Amino acid sequence: NIRWGLIIVGAFGSYTLGANNIGNVMGVFVPSSPFENLKIAGIFDISAVEQLFLLGAIAIAVGVFTYSKQVMMTV
């Protein structure tokens, strides 16, 4: 039970830190975003800010798959 509790708490802690830091890290780039608004088939309209935060989310996902075990073992 303690092991599962630690895994769950670690997962929630990781989510909380990641969700908080995505705004802190990517938010400073909003005024100078290199992206332009993107329209796909006239259906989807993806703003430059949404593209910027999508890039940040992809970077977090790559970090989860590459470094998550070492981080969890350190914590």
Stockholm file with secondary structure:
# STOCKHOLM 1.0

chainA/1-75         NIRWGLIIVGAFGSYTLGANNIGNVMGVFVPSSPFENLKIAGIFDISAVEQLFLLGAIAIAVGVFTYSKQVMMTV
#=GR chainA/1-75 SS CHHHHHHHHHHHHHHHHHHHHHHHHHGGGSTTCCCCCEEETTTEEECHHHHHHHHHHHHHHHHHHHHHHHHHHHC
#=GC SS_cons        CHHHHHHHHHHHHHHHHHHHHHHHHHGGGSTTCCCCCEEETTTEEECHHHHHHHHHHHHHHHHHHHHHHHHHHHC
//
